[in-house]
Every structure is written in C-alpha cells, then in structure tokens.
C-alpha cells in the first residue's frame, strides 16, 4: 500500500545530525523506516524550533543549507517541484519529497530588516528552492497570522494586512495553503481571503479530542467544500487526552470521514520519535500507542480493515486523495501559466 504523508519534521533531524558531522542522513536514517512504513510521497517542512525563536532567519538558512546538502547526497529522495510539469517518475527505491514551510517567523525577520527582501523577492527565492507549501504560523503570532499555542496573544487578531498580501502571492504562485496550526480567527480569515483548495495537513477532530489544534466540524466542512484535504495527526496530545492509541486515532478518522467525506481525508502523521534526542526547546513526547513511528503504518491499515474500511477506502485515504489534490494543483498551474 502506498502512503502519502502530508506532514513530516524529518528535516529537523537532518539538520541536527549534519551539524554534528553526520552525512547522508535521509538515506541512512529515514529511508529504511519510510520504506518499511510504505511511504512513497511526503511533505517535509522547514520549521524553526522553539530553541531558535530569537534567531529564526539564521536558523532557516541553516536548515536550508543542511537539508539541501543532504538531499543532494541522497539516492532515494526525489524533490518534487509543483511547477506545472508532470510528476517526475520514481522507482521502487525512491520517495517523492515536497518542500514546505511550517511557521513564518523567519520571513517576518527577513522582510522587516532595513535592507530586507520584499515578499515578491522572497517568494521568488522560495520557488527557486522548490519550496511551495506554507503554514503561516506555528504556536505563535507573527506578522502574517496568529496560531494556536502562542505564548503572547492578541485576542482574535487573525490574518494581518501583510498576511493577506502573502496569501494573494501564495495563490498566484500556486503554493499549497495549509491551515494546520492556525487559530480559529486566522483559519476563517484564510478561507475568506482565498479561493483555491486548501489543506489542513496534520489536524484531527475536535469533536473526538477537544484540543485547540484540532478542527471543529464547521472547519472540516469548509475544507471539504473547497475541495481540500485533511491529514490525520498521530501525535498523542491531539488523539486523546488520557489514552492515545490506534483505535482512538481511527475514531478521529471515522468522524472526519462522516463530516468531510472520504475523498477529503488523508494522513499527516507528524511523527516525532526521531526528535526525542534533540534540544528543541520544548517537550514533544506524547506518542500514540501502536502508532509511535512510521514503521507502524501497516499495522494501522490492518486495524482500519478490521474496523470496516474497505480496500478502496484505505487506498483513497492512504494516497489517492493526496495525489489527486497535487495533480489538480499542477493542472491549475498549467492552465494559468
């Protein structure tokens, strides 16, 4: 079974390992596990970790340098740009990697400097690097939007004027607009200010687990009505307050399917097992029992079968919905280019 994972932080692991002298991290550390889990496509994000919150631009440049070097060494990672061309053909021993952004504190610092870049120039740079996915905020408020979990919070601030400019450029550039991590005010601002399909790459159902990072039924319907996609998150804190396990994860899946429709559901696992030894600046260690890492995906699929999901259901959720979303985006870029 092919798996399209809509959200991964493995670039963070690559950066920490390369900083201490390791090389070929994707192929040595991550590819064997991804292969065992059946992953054939994955969105990997550049994320400024909390420990680097005072120097986000410097950290972004470090991440980009380390990751670019590692992917250049890789025999198994195929970076897939969303440039309106056909998807590159891959073999059984390669994985399509889509490059994304999780949080824009680095861009805030970049454009705010006296000699800083404009948004237009910044977008040109990102496209040149094949980065074409954006989550506007991560547990923060920045110059563009407000996210859940911000330590300092202006009530109901939402997307700013600069954020609206960014959204316009993002849509014009064919970026994937990702609503995960946005607070409700920003979520609805983005829905109002955009017209193309959007995703919530790694978010669960608030009806099952009442956490601010999860989505209400109204939000789930808004994404599906736009032709978008919701990726289920395996992180334990968002699965269940008391006992996160595979069955509780599937409860989220069943609920989101019932609200949004099976054509709008995927996986955005957000596995964090490989980050446990790194000094991130915040604890992120609540794992879901039976879904602790990517190698547990085949067992999840088997449990889904036992819970009544058909083979076609599982194929749609595992990869076909995400591939269709990507192809629709590429075809749209062809029409408008």
NORLIN-V918956 format. One record per residue. RES is the residue in one small letter. SS is DSSP state (2 for helix, 1 for strand, 0 for the rest). PSI is psi in whole degrees, -180 to 180 (* if undefined). OMEGA is omega in whole degrees, 0 to 359 (* if undefined). Layout:
RES,SS,PSI,OMEGA / RES,SS,PSI,OMEGA
This chain:
x,0,128,176 / x,0,143,179 / x,1,129,171 / x,1,110,180 / x,1,117,186 / x,1,-5,179 / x,1,126,177 / x,1,143,176 / x,0,24,185 / x,2,-20,176 / x,2,-32,178 / x,2,-44,178 / x,2,-43,178 / x,2,-45,183 / x,2,-46,180 / x,2,-41,181 / x,2,-41,180 / x,2,-31,178 / x,2,-26,178 / x,0,16,170 / x,0,-1,179 / x,0,155,177 / x,0,166,175 / x,0,44,187 / x,2,-42,181 / x,2,-49,184 / x,2,-39,185 / x,2,-44,190 / x,2,-47,191 / x,2,-38,183 / x,2,-47,181 / x,2,-40,180 / x,2,-43,178 / x,2,-42,179 / x,2,-42,179 / x,2,-34,179 / x,2,-10,179 / x,0,10,183 / x,1,126,178 / x,1,-20,177 / x,1,147,184 / x,1,137,171 / x,1,117,179 / x,1,136,188 / x,1,150,167 / x,1,117,187 / x,1,126,177 / x,0,111,185 / x,0,155,183 / x,2,-35,182 / x,2,-19,181 / x,2,21,187 / x,2,-22,180 / x,2,-7,177 / x,2,60,186 / x,2,-37,181 / x,2,-43,177 / x,2,-43,180 / x,2,-41,177 / x,2,-44,180 / x,2,-36,175 / x,2,-49,179 / x,2,-47,182 / x,2,-42,180 / x,2,-48,181 / x,2,-46,184 / x,2,-43,179 / x,2,-43,180 / x,2,-41,182 / x,2,-43,180 / x,2,-31,177 / x,2,-30,178 / x,2,-19,191 / x,0,140,172 / x,0,-6,188 / x,0,-19,180 / x,1,125,176 / x,1,107,180 / x,1,126,186 / x,0,105,176 / x,0,152,176 / x,0,68,190 / x,0,16,179 / x,0,-2,178 / x,0,167,178 / x,0,150,173 / x,0,135,178 / x,0,141,178 / x,0,138,178 / x,0,159,178 / x,0,179,182 / x,0,-18,182 / x,0,22,176 / x,0,159,181 / x,1,130,175 / x,1,130,180 / x,1,121,176 / x,1,135,185 / x,1,131,183 / x,1,177,179 / x,1,135,175 / x,1,98,185 / x,0,143,186 / x,0,28,177 / x,2,-33,178 / x,2,-39,181 / x,2,-35,175 / x,2,-47,180 / x,2,-39,182 / x,2,-47,184 / x,2,-15,183 / x,2,-14,181 / x,0,151,180 / x,0,-37,178 / x,0,27,185 / x,0,166,180 / x,0,154,170 / x,0,165,176 / x,2,-39,179 / x,2,-47,180 / x,2,-40,179 / x,2,-44,179 / x,2,-39,177 / x,2,-42,179 / x,2,-46,182 / x,2,-43,179 / x,2,-37,178 / x,2,-32,179 / x,0,7,180 / x,0,25,174 / x,1,114,185 / x,1,46,176 / x,1,141,184 / x,1,129,165 / x,1,121,193 / x,0,-27,182 / x,0,148,174 / x,0,111,177 / x,0,45,187 / x,0,166,160 / x,1,135,176 / x,0,-167,185 / x,0,-9,187 / x,0,-39,186 / x,0,173,177 / x,1,137,181 / x,1,169,175 / x,0,154,174 / x,0,13,180 / x,0,137,181 / x,0,-33,172 / x,0,135,193 / x,0,123,170 / x,0,116,189 / x,0,126,173 / x,0,38,180 / x,0,-48,176 / x,0,-156,181 / x,0,133,181 / x,0,176,175 / x,2,-41,177 / x,2,-36,177 / x,2,-38,177 / x,2,-38,175 / x,2,-42,180 / x,2,-42,179 / x,2,-41,179 / x,2,-46,180 / x,2,-35,179 / x,2,-46,179 / x,2,-42,179 / x,2,-31,182 / x,0,-4,179 / x,0,25,177 / x,0,156,169 / x,1,120,176 / x,1,121,188 / x,1,125,186 / x,0,-6,178 / x,0,144,180 / x,0,-14,178 / x,1,143,173 / x,0,172,187 / x,2,-37,180 / x,2,-47,179 / x,2,-39,178 / x,2,-52,184 / x,2,-28,174 / x,2,-43,179 / x,2,-44,179 / x,2,-41,181 / x,2,-38,188 / x,2,-5,181 / x,0,165,181 / x,0,-18,183 / x,0,166,178 / x,0,144,180 / x,0,166,176 / x,1,158,162 / x,1,97,195 / x,0,-31,183 / x,0,76,182 / x,0,145,181 / x,0,-169,186 / x,1,124,180 / x,0,-25,178 / x,0,-25,180 / x,0,-41,178 / x,0,113,188 / x,0,75,178 / x,0,144,184 / x,0,-22,178 / x,0,-14,179 / x,0,164,188 / x,1,141,174 / x,0,164,177 / x,2,-37,179 / x,2,-40,177 / x,2,-42,178 / x,2,-44,180 / x,2,-38,180 / x,2,-41,179 / x,2,-45,181 / x,2,-39,180 / x,2,-24,177 / x,0,-3,183 / x,0,24,185 / x,0,-159,191 / x,1,138,175 / x,1,123,178 / x,1,126,182 / x,1,139,186 / x,0,131,182 / x,0,-4,183 / x,0,129,191 / x,2,-37,182 / x,2,-27,181 / x,2,-5,180 / x,2,-49,179 / x,0,141,183 / x,0,-31,188 / x,0,-44,187 / x,0,78,179 / x,0,122,178 / x,1,177,185 / x,2,-42,181 / x,2,-37,178 / x,2,-37,174 / x,2,-44,180 / x,2,-29,173 / x,2,-43,176 / x,2,-45,181 / x,2,-48,180 / x,2,-42,181 / x,2,-46,182 / x,2,-39,176 / x,2,-42,182 / x,2,-29,183 / x,2,-47,188 / x,2,-20,185 / x,0,142,187 / x,2,-24,180 / x,2,-7,185 / x,2,24,184 / x,1,140,177 / x,1,-163,177 / x,1,134,171 / x,0,74,200 / x,0,-34,179 / x,0,42,179 / x,0,138,183 / x,0,8,184 / x,2,-35,184 / x,2,0,179 / x,2,-2,189 / x,0,-27,183 / x,0,0,183 / x,0,144,179 / x,0,86,185 / x,0,-24,183 / x,0,13,179 / x,0,143,181 / x,0,131,179 / x,0,67,192 / x,0,22,179 / x,0,98,183 / x,0,158,178 / x,0,126,182 / x,1,125,182 / x,0,-5,178 / x,0,47,186 / x,0,-25,183 / x,0,176,189 / x,2,-25,181 / x,2,-12,181 / x,2,-1,183 / x,2,-45,180 / x,2,-38,178 / x,2,-36,175 / x,2,-46,181 / x,2,-38,178 / x,2,-40,178 / x,2,-34,176 / x,2,-40,177 / x,2,-44,180 / x,2,-28,180 / x,0,1,173 / x,0,3,177 / x,0,134,180 / x,0,170,177 / x,2,-43,179 / x,2,-42,176 / x,2,-48,184 / x,2,-39,178 / x,2,-41,178 / x,2,-48,183 / x,2,-39,186 / x,2,-39,183 / x,2,-31,188 / x,2,-39,179 / x,2,-43,181 / x,2,-42,178 / x,2,-42,178 / x,2,-43,179 / x,2,-46,180 / x,2,-44,181 / x,2,-39,177 / x,2,-39,178 / x,2,-44,179 / x,2,-44,179 / x,2,-36,177 / x,2,-39,179 / x,2,-35,175 / x,2,-43,183 / x,2,-32,186 / x,2,-5,182 / x,0,*,*
